[in-house]
Amino acid sequence: MTEHWPRGAGLGFRRELLPELEAGVPDAVEFFELAPENWAGMGGRSARQLRAFTERYPFVCHGLSLSLGGMLPLDVDLLKQTRAFMASHGIRLYTEHLSWSNDAGQLYDLLPLPCTHEAVRWTAARIRQAQDVLGMRIGIENASFYVAPPGAEMSEAEFIRAVVDEADCLLHLDVNNILVNARNFGFDPLGFLHQLPLDRACYIHVAGHHTEPDGLVIDTHGASVIIDVWRLLEAAYRRAGVLPTCLERDFNFPPLAELGQEVAQIARLQAQAGMTRAAA
């Protein structure tokens, strides 16, 4: 199996999209992203369908349930299964959320971590453990959240930087999450972006969100990307360079051609950023 690092513009690999994808992948799509929890260990028709794509396209593994900041022991069996799955399909990049998602059991939600020095040490140690099991550096994603834990000893951006430094890991940058949090908590998204350790950035997400009548912004991944997210993506390229960037869409799927247009918009912004840097 040939291993491929993702490049260009990509799309989340969802079973709901498979019939259309099997009929033809939009030209702009250069890689796909999947959640290993949803595909590792699958056999039969699902395994054959996935193999048909991993033999032609690079893939990224984006974890959903590792709970890097949680209190329960890290799921080493899941990590070992993920490592074998990635090796089987030639996948070279794994990312996860900087959050926690389990207590007595899996909570199926991504909850924020307290921005404290103790949380930095705890989470960084678990990231290092995950990297040791996977045999690679991983990217951690800045998460959206709706309640800020009390007792903060630093800003969220400082917390992310401290975790990345202590864990010696990479940054998975989600520009939509920045905008969601900025709208809900009243800060400048561009200023926040510039405070992140963008020299460690390896990968980017863009997505759509929903705004409630009272103004609360919900990170749904169920709508089209808005102009302010595209502008933040442009700013990220100016600061971090052109990184592989994936469009997330988890439900309320439009026709594949429409998603292809959004992936093509990522590719256009990447091309423009590349030309700008070359001219500088």
Backbone hydrogen bonds, N-H to C=O, Kabsch-Sander energy under -0.5 kcal/mol:
donor,donor_aa,acceptor,acceptor_aa,energy
4,H,90,G,-1.6
10,G,245,T,-2.8
11,L,31,F,-1.5
12,G,247,L,-1.8
13,F,33,E,-3.8
14,R,12,G,-0.9
17,L,14,R,-1.5
18,L,14,R,-0.6
18,L,15,R,-1.0
21,L,17,L,-2.7
22,E,18,L,-3.0
23,A,19,P,-1.0
24,G,20,E,-1.2
29,V,26,P,-1.5
30,E,9,A,-3.3
30,E,28,A,-0.5
31,F,9,A,-0.8
32,F,58,P,-2.0
33,E,11,L,-1.6
34,L,60,V,-2.5
38,N,35,A,-1.7
39,W,35,A,-0.5
39,W,36,P,-1.2
40,A,36,P,-3.0
42,M,39,W,-1.9
46,S,43,G,-0.7
47,A,43,G,-0.9
48,R,44,G,-2.0
49,Q,45,R,-2.7
50,L,46,S,-2.4
51,R,47,A,-2.5
52,A,48,R,-1.8
53,F,49,Q,-0.8
53,F,50,L,-1.3
54,T,50,L,-2.6
55,E,51,R,-1.7
56,R,53,F,-1.5
57,Y,53,F,-2.6
60,V,32,F,-1.7
61,C,93,L,-2.6
62,H,34,L,-2.8
62,H,60,V,-0.6
63,G,61,C,-0.6
63,G,95,T,-3.0
68,L,97,H,-0.5
69,G,99,S,-2.7
70,G,67,S,-1.7
76,V,74,L,-1.8
79,L,75,D,-1.8
80,K,76,V,-2.7
81,Q,77,D,-2.5
82,T,78,L,-2.6
83,R,79,L,-2.6
84,A,80,K,-2.2
85,F,81,Q,-2.4
86,M,82,T,-2.9
87,A,83,R,-2.3
88,S,84,A,-2.4
89,H,85,F,-1.5
90,G,86,M,-0.7
90,G,87,A,-0.7
91,I,86,M,-2.6
92,R,4,H,-0.6
92,R,59,F,-0.5
95,T,61,C,-2.4
96,E,139,G,-2.3
98,L,141,E,-2.5
99,S,97,H,-1.6
100,W,111,L,-1.9
103,D,105,G,-2.4
107,L,101,S,-2.9
108,Y,101,S,-0.7
111,L,100,W,-2.8
111,L,109,D,-0.7
116,T,114,P,-2.1
120,V,116,T,-1.8
121,R,117,H,-2.3
122,W,118,E,-2.6
123,T,119,A,-2.6
124,A,120,V,-2.6
125,A,121,R,-1.9
126,R,122,W,-1.6
127,I,123,T,-2.3
128,R,124,A,-2.5
129,Q,125,A,-2.0
130,A,126,R,-2.4
131,Q,127,I,-2.6
132,D,128,R,-2.2
133,V,129,Q,-2.2
134,L,130,A,-2.6
135,G,131,Q,-1.9
136,M,131,Q,-1.3
139,G,94,Y,-2.0
140,I,170,L,-2.2
141,E,96,E,-3.0
142,N,172,H,-1.2
153,E,115,C,-3.4
154,M,115,C,-0.9
159,F,155,S,-2.4
160,I,156,E,-2.6
161,R,157,A,-2.3
162,A,158,E,-2.5
163,V,159,F,-2.4
164,V,160,I,-2.5
165,D,161,R,-2.5
166,E,162,A,-2.6
167,A,163,V,-2.7
168,D,164,V,-1.2
169,C,164,V,-1.4
170,L,138,I,-3.1
171,L,200,R,-2.3
172,H,140,I,-3.0
172,H,170,L,-0.5
173,L,171,L,-0.7
173,L,203,Y,-2.6
174,D,172,H,-0.5
175,V,173,L,-0.6
175,V,205,H,-1.7
176,N,205,H,-0.6
178,I,174,D,-1.4
179,L,175,V,-1.9
180,V,176,N,-2.8
181,N,177,N,-2.4
182,A,178,I,-2.5
183,R,179,L,-2.6
184,N,180,V,-2.1
185,F,181,N,-2.5
186,G,182,A,-1.4
187,F,182,A,-1.2
192,F,188,D,-2.1
193,L,189,P,-2.6
194,H,190,L,-2.1
195,Q,191,G,-0.8
195,Q,192,F,-1.1
196,L,192,F,-0.7
196,L,193,L,-1.3
198,L,196,L,-2.3
200,R,197,P,-2.3
201,A,198,L,-1.1
202,C,171,L,-2.5
203,Y,171,L,-0.9
204,I,244,P,-2.0
205,H,173,L,-2.2
206,V,246,C,-2.2
208,G,248,E,-0.5
210,H,218,I,-2.7
212,E,210,H,-0.5
212,E,216,L,-3.4
215,G,212,E,-2.3
218,I,210,H,-3.8
220,T,218,I,-1.6
221,H,208,G,-1.8
229,V,226,I,-0.8
230,W,226,I,-1.8
231,R,227,I,-2.4
232,L,228,D,-1.7
233,L,229,V,-2.2
234,E,230,W,-2.2
235,A,231,R,-2.0
236,A,232,L,-2.1
237,Y,233,L,-2.3
238,R,234,E,-1.9
239,R,235,A,-1.7
240,A,236,A,-3.5
241,G,237,Y,-1.8
243,L,241,G,-0.8
245,T,8,G,-2.2
246,C,204,I,-2.7
247,L,10,G,-2.2
248,E,206,V,-2.7
248,E,246,C,-0.6
250,D,221,H,-2.6
251,F,221,H,-1.0
258,E,255,P,-1.1
259,L,255,P,-1.5
260,G,256,L,-2.8
261,Q,257,A,-1.3
262,E,258,E,-1.3
263,V,259,L,-2.3
264,A,260,G,-2.2
265,Q,261,Q,-1.5
266,I,262,E,-1.7
267,A,263,V,-2.1
268,R,264,A,-2.3
269,L,265,Q,-2.3
270,Q,266,I,-2.3
271,A,267,A,-2.4
272,Q,268,R,-2.5
273,A,269,L,-2.4
274,G,270,Q,-2.4
275,M,271,A,-2.2
276,T,272,Q,-2.2
277,R,273,A,-2.3
278,A,274,G,-1.9
279,A,275,M,-1.6
280,A,276,T,-1.0
